[in-house]
């Protein structure tokens, strides 16, 4: 079977798939950048938000940071396995990365359940609106990454399309970096 030219040609010295992922990430930086700059500007104008932030669970946020960073390690190891042509190992490591994503989402669900029971909902005030919007948007990106990763791992387990392991890894690292910005802004800066 012949591959479409779009997957085999090179543009600007980069494989087309890698270039596409970087374009997606650039657009996501605009989205998250705008949200984070808006949050920072509002936070500077509302010192009382520090009191609201004290109700976030710093330990849950820190644990989720460890989970995401660990899942990035398994994504890197999956890429290394794919580069060696070991699709089965790459697939296993991608599924392990997805387990990290699922753990992150489970902790986030428990955390949000507790906060909602305490009366901290989206409409409580500006801080909680930003908190749920930023963390929720990030969670949607975790879910999207996990879905794509499972599709890539299915193909990788059959030794097909191993270059995609690197591409989903790049995306996953971006998701981790976004969390590295969200964690201190939403949990630590009290």
N, C-alpha and C positions, 0 to 999 in steps of 0.2 A: 504494500500500500504506500503510495506516495503522499508525503506531507504537503499541506498547502504552503505556498511560497511565504506567506506571512509568518510562519513559524520557523522558517529556515534562513531567511535573509537577515542581514545585519544592517542596522541603521545607526549612524553616528558611532560605529565601533562597538555597539552593544547588541546582543541578541534582542529581537523584537519583543519577546515575552518579558525580559528584564526591563526594557525601556517602558513597556506598558505598566508594569508594576510601579515603577518610579513615578510615572505620571499620575497613577491613582494615589500614591502616597503624597505627592505634591498637592493634589486637590484636597486630600484629607487634612494636610497641615493647615491649609487655609481655613477649613471648617473648625478644627480644634483650636487653631491659633486665635481665630476670632472669638470663640467662646471663652478661652482662657484669658485673653486680654480684657474682654468685657467683665469677666469675673474679677480680675485684679483691680480694674478701675472702680467697680462698684465696692469692692472690699476696702479700698483706700478711702472711699467716701462714707463708709458705714462701719465705724470701729466696733459697733455692737455685734457685728457678725462674728467676732472672736468668741463671744459668749455662746452663740448658736453652734459654732464649730466644736465647742467643747463637748457637745452631746454626740459627736460622731465617735465611733469605736476605733480608736487608734490601733489597738491590737489586731482587730480584724483587717484593717487596712494594711498593717505591716505584714501580717500573715499572707494576705493576697499578693503583696509585693514579692515576697519570697516565692510564692507559688508561680507567679508569672515569670520571674527571673529563672527559676528552675526549668520551667517549660521552654524557655528560650534555649537553654542548654541542650535539651533533647531535640529541639529543632535544628540546632547546629550539628549535633551528632547525626541526625537524619540526613542532612545535606552531605556530610562526609561519607556516609554509607552509600548514598546515591552516586557520589563522584567515583566511588570504587566499583560501582555497578551492582551493589548489593541491595536490590530493590526490596527484598523481604525484610531486611533489617531496617531500611529507611522507613518502610511502612509501619513497622512495629514502633519505631521511635516517634513517628508522626502521631500515631494513636496515643502514645504516652503523653505527647504534647497536648493532645485534645483532652486527656484526663486532667491535666493541669488546668486547662480552660474550664472544664466542667467543675472542678474544685473551686476555682475562682468564682464562678457563677453561683455555686451552692452557698459559699460564704457570703456573697453579696446578697443573696435572697434572704438568708437568716438575719443578716445585718439590717436590711431594709424592713423586714417584718417587725423586728424589735423597735426600730425608729418610728414606724407607722403606728404601732401600738402605743408608743409614748406620745403620739399626737403630732409628730414632725412629718408633715406631708408636703406635697408640692406647693400647696397654696398657703402654707404657714407664714412664710415671709420670703424675701428675696434670696437669702442664703440658701434655704432649702430648695427653692426653685432652681438655682444654679447647681446645687449639689446633685439633685436627682436628674437634671438634664445632662450634666457633664458625665456623671457616672453611668447613667442609662445609655447615653450615646456610645460610651466606651464599651459597655456590656454588649450592645448590638454588634459592635465590631469584633468582639471576642466570639460571639455566636457565628457571625459570617466567616471568620477565620477558621473556626472549627468545622463548619460545613465544607468549606473548600478543602481543608486539610484531609477530611475523611474521603473526599472524592479523589484527591491526589494519592492518598495512601492505598486506595483500592487499585489504582493503575500501577503504582510503584510495586505493590506486592506481586504483580504479574510481570515486572521488569519493563513496564512501558512508561514512556514520558517522564523519565527520571529527572529531567531538567526542571520540571515543575516543583520538585521538592525544594530547590533553592528559592523559587519564586514565592511560594507560600511562606517560606522561612523569613524572607525579607519583610513580607506583610506582617508576620507575627512579631518580629522585632519592633516594627513601628507601633503596634498595639501596646507592647511592653513599654516603649519609650513614652507614649502618651500617659500611661499609668504612673510612670516615674514623675511626671509633672503634676498629675492630679492628686496623688497621695499627699505630698507636702502641702499643697494649696488647700485641700479640703479637710485634711485630718490633723496636720501638725501645726499649721500657722493659726494658733489660737490666741 
